[in-house]
Amino acid sequence: MPIYDRCPASEYEVVDQWDGGIGWLAHPTETGRRMSHAVVGEDGGVWLIDPIDAPGIDEELPALGDVRGVIVCSNYHVRDADVFAARHDVPVYCPPWLPRATSQLDAPIEPETNTVGTSGFELRRCRPFPGWSEAVAYRGFDETLYVPDVLGTSPLFTVGEERLGMYLLCRFVPPRSVFEGLALQRILVGHGHGIFENASAALRTALDGARRRIPAALRSNGWRQIRALTAALGDRN
């Protein structure tokens, strides 16, 4: 089973579903569990976050609303942002401090990304260590948090009884400050299903136990995360 399946998707599976959006897996069998999200904004429009294309996925979107834009939150999550932007004739929002992502995008990039259009999301820069930078998206009106890479729920991230795990290299110095003061109803992630119950407790457990569980994470996830990092550096994930 591949970490990331680079073949064009032939199917998709809706994994997350709530009143304000959906999350789908374009490659349900891959180990990396790359999630894509369509989230309803403040004005009723739809915002696609780190999306991967799949046959038939556009049939899911009209029930949510008209697509307003695409948001890229990681240097390694360009994915199919250009495809969706061209198909729906919308811009891409990508922070300038994600230079690898912006250099790979062909679609027009909106310069203002602190508050993303009418999505309600604000992007916070997360830099757990030198060389790693991503955008954590949060909006207060429905207390939704999206984390592309630092946190995840796939087996690549979690150890033991964790519902939400941290990328192994980030466990040494957990990026607590970027998550301070957030009220949470749900946590969406770039790798794995979302968390819709006791989200604040799941985040607190992930942060508080990150360093203590490093030995367990090394034993269970170390080799797989090396493979995942190599795959990410070599291509778009």
Helices and strands as residue ranges (DSSP letters): E 13-18, E 21-25, E 35-40, E 46-49, G 57-59, E 67-71, H 81-88, E 92-93, H 99-104, E 109-110, E 122-126, E 134-139, E 144-147, E 151-152, E 165-166, G 168-170, G 177-179, E 186-189, H 199-208, H 214-234
